[in-house]
Amino acid sequence: MRTGSRDEAPEQAGLSHFLEHLLFKGTDRFTSLEIDEAFDAMGAEVNAGTSKETTTVYSRFLDRHLDRAFDVMSDMVFRPTYPDIDSERQVVIEEIAMYEDEPSDKVHDVLADAVFGDHPLGRPVIGRAEVIAGVPVPDIAAYRDRHYVSSNLVVAAAGSIEHARLLELVEGALDDRVGAEAPSLANGAAIPSQPRLSFHAKETEQYHLALGAPGLPRGDERRFALRVLDTILGGSSSSRLFQEVREKRGLAYAVYSFASQFMDSGQVGLYVGTRPDNVEKAMAVIGDELRRVAAEGVTEAELDRARENVKGRTTLAMESTLARMNRLGSSLLTGVPLLSLDEVLARVDAVTLDDLRLLASELFDPARMSAAGVGASEDAFRRAVGEVNPALAAA
């Protein structure tokens, strides 16, 4: 379903994720236990996930169980009855509490707030406990009825499957969901034009820091170059950040870069977790590497190695039916052209040194980076950020 946390109003924060949980709680035909027993009896995996823009329910099973698995899944998605909702409220509130206790995860939500501000992309997918504790069932049902319509969803499958049979199953399941108009993409406030600082005070053994800035949307043709650049900067064990921060200086166990794409925007960023006495040193090294890649680009050897890395990982991922299913579904759902594996590899091969130099200077300039931190002292956090962007640390 093309719905996620960015489609929620502030007072609905976490509703998409909560609804995902409630799909497993029962329908008129199946209780929660009967759903579990049905998939266990097939030896099947069934799960779901919510992101900022999508909600996915999926299963993996032996091909002879297609009709049964689809029958149960479609009933869960289209005909939930929301029984025993209060117990699931507590489950999700516990999940939120668990997430708050994981600073290496929490810092990414703090960063999203710094980069996107009041824009819906700045909200955590998991939501807020006070919303989950009090949202009434009619509001949950109304949200589902608005977003879970045929014009707003994709059914994707990969593996040993007959396409014609899948079409028959889908047509039967969607009879009462056809015709409703898909909701428009939620935007709300504008994305801040200047970098911002965001800090979450928490007593931790390490400081968890992240730098980030707006990136590329899903359909941007430069996304292939960005994947190569991310591999060089911090997305592999031979990357600059991994080698300079961890391998050469031992300043952190975890350090990496990342890139996320959304339908109309994106985010680039990096993360490091390190002890208080190393936090300024680690950020100084990171600042040097960001300035170097933005000013000088990368070498031919780095480009060759990263291109082969991306091509290898992409090809190996296609051995997973789950990866193939997700690739098909996300491309169709978000309107990104569905490329063959050969077309993807050709675009990676076409990435040049100039492509990476221009992209690095545009996206990874330290002066445009927002900063987020989780740790004991905001003053220590600001001093560390000053090693990368002095103007931001002084703001």
VOGU-3710 file (C-alpha; in Angstrom, 3 decimals, decimal comma):
1> mrtgsrdeap> 0,000/0,000/0,000  1,275/3,464/-0,856  0,791/4,769/2,660  3,186/5,365/5,517  4,115/7,813/8,229  4,281/10,784/5,858  0,554/10,337/5,143  -0,409/10,897/8,766  -1,449/14,156/10,363  0,602/14,996/13,494
11> eqaglshfle> -2,244/13,772/15,687  -2,145/10,428/13,817  1,582/9,806/14,336  2,171/6,056/14,206  -1,238/5,101/12,834  0,138/3,403/9,695  2,464/1,240/11,765  -0,230/0,454/14,349  -2,642/-0,543/11,587  -0,015/-2,893/10,175
21> hllfkgtdrf> 0,029/-4,669/13,556  -3,762/-4,848/13,727  -4,022/-6,648/10,377  -2,748/-9,753/12,176  -5,321/-9,600/14,983  -8,274/-11,145/13,156  -11,077/-10,895/10,618  -14,660/-12,154/10,486  -13,341/-15,451/9,126  -10,077/-15,882/11,043
31> tsleideafd> -9,044/-15,192/14,598  -5,499/-14,066/15,342  -4,618/-17,614/16,420  -6,156/-19,098/13,275  -4,048/-16,756/11,128  -0,915/-17,918/12,916  -1,954/-21,554/12,668  -2,744/-21,263/8,958  0,724/-20,012/8,058  2,439/-22,381/10,483
41> amgaevnagt> 0,586/-25,283/8,859  2,031/-24,234/5,486  5,547/-23,868/6,886  5,282/-20,282/5,673  6,801/-16,977/6,667  4,363/-14,064/7,061  5,324/-10,573/8,083  4,747/-6,890/7,440  6,622/-3,609/7,480  5,881/0,107/7,468
51> sketttvysr> 8,091/2,884/6,112  7,641/6,605/5,582  5,777/6,001/2,312  4,647/2,369/2,151  3,099/-0,478/4,115  3,881/-4,031/3,026  2,309/-7,344/4,014  4,076/-10,374/2,577  4,432/-14,117/2,847  6,833/-16,766/1,556
61> fldrhldraf> 5,521/-20,286/1,128  5,644/-23,408/-1,029  4,021/-22,825/-4,410  1,265/-25,382/-3,787  -0,086/-23,167/-0,972  -0,722/-20,084/-3,145  -4,529/-20,131/-2,948  -4,618/-20,677/0,806  -1,929/-18,095/1,584  -3,519/-15,453/-0,627
71> dvmsdmvfrp> -6,961/-16,123/0,837  -5,774/-15,507/4,393  -3,548/-12,545/3,491  -6,220/-10,738/1,488  -8,734/-11,185/4,300  -6,227/-9,728/6,769  -5,551/-6,690/4,598  -9,051/-5,914/3,353  -11,361/-7,177/6,087  -9,794/-6,706/9,535
81> typdidserq> -12,229/-6,470/12,448  -9,832/-4,979/15,051  -10,562/-7,365/17,948  -8,423/-7,270/21,087  -7,057/-3,871/20,136  -6,042/-2,818/23,649  -3,535/-5,635/24,043  -1,918/-4,670/20,738  -1,752/-1,043/21,875  0,476/-2,248/24,692
91> vvieeiamye> 2,614/-4,299/22,301  3,291/-1,260/20,102  3,910/1,006/23,110  6,478/-1,552/24,287  8,013/-1,482/20,804  8,273/2,317/21,000  9,933/2,032/24,426  12,349/-0,577/23,074  13,216/1,720/20,183  13,842/4,639/22,568
101> depsdkvhdv> 16,380/2,422/24,354  18,352/1,901/21,123  20,283/5,165/20,617  21,913/3,925/17,417  18,405/3,717/15,943  16,968/6,737/17,718  19,583/9,080/16,258  18,240/8,453/12,742  14,836/9,832/13,744  16,569/12,781/15,412
111> ladavfgdhp> 18,406/13,344/12,123  15,199/13,151/10,074  13,750/15,884/12,281  16,851/18,023/11,719  16,850/17,531/7,936  13,111/17,684/7,214  11,757/19,735/10,107  7,970/19,921/10,182  7,652/18,225/6,786  5,948/14,804/7,146
121> lgrpvigrae> 9,193/13,059/6,154  10,654/14,304/9,419  8,334/12,169/11,566  9,324/8,780/13,012  7,576/5,830/11,389  6,902/4,211/14,762  4,874/7,178/15,995  4,086/8,406/19,487  2,909/6,347/22,457  0,162/8,828/23,402
131> viagvpvpdi> -1,402/8,473/19,946  -1,308/4,671/20,037  -2,736/4,635/23,562  -5,787/6,665/22,650  -6,662/6,416/18,955  -10,220/4,996/18,653  -11,118/2,114/16,364  -13,375/4,237/14,080  -10,415/6,512/13,314  -8,223/3,506/12,512
141> aayrdrhyvs> -10,905/2,037/10,245  -11,407/5,367/8,475  -7,667/5,664/7,817  -7,547/2,143/6,395  -10,643/2,705/4,249  -9,074/5,814/2,750  -5,658/4,358/1,984  -6,200/0,627/1,414  -7,913/0,963/-1,981  -7,047/-0,718/-5,261
151> snlvvaaags> -5,727/2,476/-6,860  -3,261/2,794/-3,986  -1,785/-0,708/-3,875  0,287/-3,194/-5,818  0,270/-6,988/-5,591  3,731/-8,324/-6,392  4,937/-11,909/-6,518  8,139/-13,759/-7,374  9,006/-17,426/-7,582  7,210/-20,484/-8,917
161> ieharllelv> 3,881/-18,868/-9,715  1,336/-18,811/-12,541  0,592/-15,203/-13,412  -2,911/-15,939/-14,695  -3,860/-17,663/-11,444  -2,559/-14,756/-9,395  -4,669/-12,358/-11,466  -7,766/-14,425/-10,742  -7,087/-14,318/-7,026  -6,447/-10,574/-7,026
171> egalddrvga> -9,578/-9,756/-8,993  -11,707/-11,706/-6,550  -10,121/-10,096/-3,506  -10,448/-6,515/-4,744  -14,080/-6,538/-5,802  -15,162/-4,180/-3,011  -12,048/-1,982/-3,113  -12,183/-0,875/-6,761  -13,183/2,670/-7,696  -12,021/4,644/-4,683
181> eapslangaa> -9,562/7,421/-5,467  -6,044/7,161/-4,071  -5,106/9,919/-1,619  -2,571/12,458/-2,818  1,006/12,470/-1,573  1,208/14,322/1,748  3,631/17,247/1,798  2,645/19,778/4,446  5,437/22,113/5,534  8,397/22,873/3,295
191> ipsqprlsfh> 11,717/21,117/3,847  14,066/23,522/5,674  16,508/25,224/3,321  19,256/25,580/5,936  21,009/22,868/7,966  19,776/22,405/11,516  21,000/20,902/14,759  18,984/18,389/16,801  20,038/16,668/20,037  18,376/14,060/22,264
201> aketeqyhla> 19,824/13,949/25,762  20,266/10,431/27,135  22,812/8,813/29,427  24,669/6,419/27,147  28,100/4,811/27,052  28,696/6,199/23,561  27,710/9,313/21,677  25,655/8,474/18,622  26,020/11,102/15,916  24,578/11,438/12,441
211> lgapglprgd> 25,046/13,993/9,704  22,610/14,342/6,842  21,099/16,502/4,133  18,379/16,312/1,477  19,261/13,825/-1,257  17,744/12,453/-4,468  14,169/11,277/-5,122  13,504/7,709/-6,260  13,218/8,493/-9,945  16,357/10,625/-10,260
221> errfalrvld> 18,689/9,062/-12,825  21,646/10,019/-10,633  20,558/7,407/-8,071  22,922/4,897/-9,678  25,851/7,267/-9,265  24,773/7,941/-5,679  24,851/4,245/-4,865  28,403/4,028/-6,189  29,424/7,169/-4,275  27,857/5,867/-1,055
231> tilggssssr> 29,842/2,637/-1,442  33,064/4,637/-1,725  32,326/7,030/1,124  31,032/4,683/3,827  29,016/1,815/2,419  31,665/-0,923/2,355  34,564/-2,242/4,423  37,067/-0,632/2,040  35,233/2,707/2,123  36,952/5,896/3,190
241> lfqevrekrg> 35,064/6,348/6,445  35,442/2,720/7,531  39,150/2,738/6,798  39,991/6,158/8,228  37,765/6,137/11,328  37,779/2,470/12,330  40,637/0,575/10,730  43,440/3,166/10,903  42,526/5,013/14,113  40,205/2,692/16,050
251> layavysfas> 37,855/5,569/16,898  34,596/3,645/16,404  33,173/0,195/15,918  30,254/1,363/13,743  30,686/4,038/11,099  28,886/4,137/7,766  27,154/6,309/5,187  23,681/5,796/3,730  21,222/7,170/1,199  17,421/7,030/1,241
261> qfmdsgqvgl> 15,101/7,893/-1,625  11,489/9,014/-1,381  8,979/9,805/-4,097  9,771/13,510/-4,231  12,872/13,908/-2,092  15,649/11,945/-0,460  18,310/11,966/2,216  22,023/11,309/2,398  23,788/10,812/5,673  26,359/9,092/7,805
271> yvgtrpdnve> 26,501/7,649/11,309  29,178/7,095/13,910  28,963/5,739/17,439  31,942/6,366/19,697  32,992/6,951/23,308  32,997/10,515/24,722  36,783/10,856/24,583  36,827/9,949/20,875  33,821/11,846/19,617  35,625/15,034/18,526
281> kamavigdel> 38,495/13,079/16,956  36,087/10,875/14,988  34,080/13,833/13,739  37,259/15,651/12,740  38,257/12,707/10,540  34,732/12,535/9,088  34,779/16,278/8,365  38,109/15,932/6,550  36,777/13,061/4,422  33,583/14,942/3,536
291> rrvaaegvte> 35,536/18,019/2,498  37,965/15,894/0,480  35,307/13,969/-1,433  33,288/17,146/-2,071  36,322/19,073/-3,336  38,311/16,378/-5,106  35,903/13,600/-6,006  37,203/10,012/-6,062  39,917/8,045/-7,815  39,602/5,759/-10,823
301> aeldrarenv> 40,540/2,769/-8,654  37,793/3,618/-6,156  35,265/3,980/-8,948  36,182/0,626/-10,511  36,031/-1,193/-7,171  32,732/0,415/-6,150  31,072/-0,252/-9,502  31,894/-3,943/-9,254  30,748/-3,990/-5,628  27,356/-2,512/-6,506
311> kgrttlames> 26,923/-4,812/-9,509  27,833/-7,862/-7,449  25,495/-7,037/-4,572  22,662/-6,214/-6,969  23,053/-9,472/-8,871  23,358/-11,616/-5,743  20,268/-9,977/-4,250  18,269/-11,278/-7,199  18,792/-14,811/-5,886  16,211/-13,955/-3,205
321> tlarmnrlgs> 12,554/-14,176/-4,227  11,780/-11,723/-1,422  14,180/-9,167/-2,918  12,664/-9,684/-6,373  9,142/-9,271/-5,013  10,080/-6,067/-3,159  11,826/-4,660/-6,210  8,794/-5,277/-8,422  6,304/-3,941/-5,901  8,183/-0,802/-4,885
331> slltgvplls> 8,921/0,195/-8,494  5,289/-0,097/-9,563  3,931/1,441/-6,384  6,123/4,535/-6,529  6,066/5,039/-10,299  9,766/4,333/-10,891  10,525/2,617/-14,234  10,967/-1,120/-13,752  14,388/-1,898/-15,186  15,766/-5,330/-15,993
341> ldevlarvda> 18,885/-6,487/-14,174  20,943/-5,889/-17,314  19,605/-2,325/-17,561  20,490/-1,640/-13,931  24,012/-2,999/-14,380  24,471/-0,923/-17,542  23,535/2,248/-15,656  26,037/1,406/-12,931  28,715/0,801/-15,566  27,912/4,203/-17,078
351> vtlddlrlla> 28,779/6,105/-13,878  31,827/8,338/-14,425  34,329/10,188/-12,270  32,692/13,479/-13,264  29,287/12,143/-12,180  30,656/11,340/-8,741  32,578/14,609/-8,385  29,503/16,685/-9,174  27,271/14,603/-6,931  29,718/14,699/-4,028
361> selfdparms> 30,080/18,491/-4,239  26,302/18,888/-4,370  25,191/16,411/-1,700  28,098/15,938/0,726  29,336/19,484/1,225  29,727/19,787/5,037  28,194/23,264/4,917  24,793/21,797/3,959  24,829/18,983/6,521  22,388/18,937/9,424
371> aagvgaseda> 23,552/17,156/12,568  21,847/14,924/15,125  23,093/13,390/18,310  22,111/11,152/21,203  24,262/11,333/24,306  24,799/12,862/27,706  26,001/16,394/26,902  24,780/18,738/24,188  27,916/20,852/24,650  30,104/17,851/23,788
381> frravgevnp> 27,872/17,154/20,799  28,215/20,739/19,551  31,984/20,659/19,921  32,089/17,492/17,835  29,824/18,967/15,162  32,123/21,985/15,058  34,783/19,733/13,549  32,553/19,320/10,505  30,453/22,499/10,326  31,573/25,238/12,734
391> alaaa> 28,767/27,593/11,740  26,117/24,987/12,560  27,693/24,158/15,921  27,652/27,831/16,869  24,013/28,360/15,867
//
